[in-house]
Amino acid sequence: MRTEFAFELPRGYMDDTGTMHRDGAMRLATAKDELIPLQDLRVRENPPYLSVVLLSRVITRLGTLPQVHDGIVEGMFASDLAFLQDFYRQINTEGHTLATVSCPSCAESFEVDLAGSRLGES
């Protein structure tokens, strides 16, 4: 079973040195990943902050950053945050982002990544 999925942010996260990080990976969430953030005071005071805490738990890699934490997710562009929220939903709710399709002309079957590599692509 595949448990980690690669992605490419539409804009990218710029770190303190000016390095842009776009390529990353996200793992499937566990029940604990969804429950622990509910105990976070920041989430209790501001429920939309849940996505920041949750994403920081499941993003396993982003560019050359040694780790992804809440502060990194907070510093992302809004379009990248929206992309990651959608990507999270796709891999955790629907199970995967790959679909087998057939060419209408030759009937050849192949897989397509429905998440695309950038926001809006498929």
Secondary structure, 3 states (H helix, E strand, C coil): CCCEEEEEEEEEEECCCCCEEEEEEEECCCHHHHHHHHHCHHHHHCHHHHHHHHHHHHEEEECCCCCCCHHHHHCCCHHHHHHHHHHHHHHHHCCCCEEEEECCCCCCEEEEECCCCCCCCC
